[in-house]
């Protein structure tokens, strides 16, 4: 937390706010619960006793350390003084402005997180596996025509045939390749077009899976 935030509370100088912890040294058993629990570094342990060495760092209205102290060694003023100060200083105009800024920060954070999730869901590459007889299908020619001037390409293409003679005799073969976006666009819509081509030429679509 910045020094400015620590020195004031909704525009009121911190030293004007009578919200400070008091430790009864005789009642303190040195359990260190307040020292560990306080996130503002209000307490230090000295010779086995808790000491509020930075009382002005205490959050206004917070009395957690006093509530959890097993011997009730920590006490605070009543909240009446704080409530009176709120009315006198009319802090709620300041509070509304602070709340508006907080909402804006939260909305910005939510929008950023939503954008990051959307980006994470975008697949820019997909692996396609197909089987069938490729001899007179002109599949690769039609695939190249399908890509045309679109921002996509086919990489890592592999064609496995049983034998050269088998391929000529229209024996089933296996092909795999990856469709990739050249502009980091979502590949899924174009992948559906590739699936349609596979179906149109009478080949069997084994799989078509986005891979990132």
PyMOL commands that set and color helices and strands:
alter all, ss='L'
color gray80, all
select helices_A, chain A and resi 3-7+14-16+33-37+55-57+64-68+80-89+92-121+139-147+164-168+188-200
alter helices_A, ss='H'
color red, helices_A
select strands_A, chain A and resi 8-9+12-13+22-23+43-46+49-52+74-75+125-132+152-160+173-181+204-210
alter strands_A, ss='S'
color yellow, strands_A
deselect
rebuild
show_as cartoon
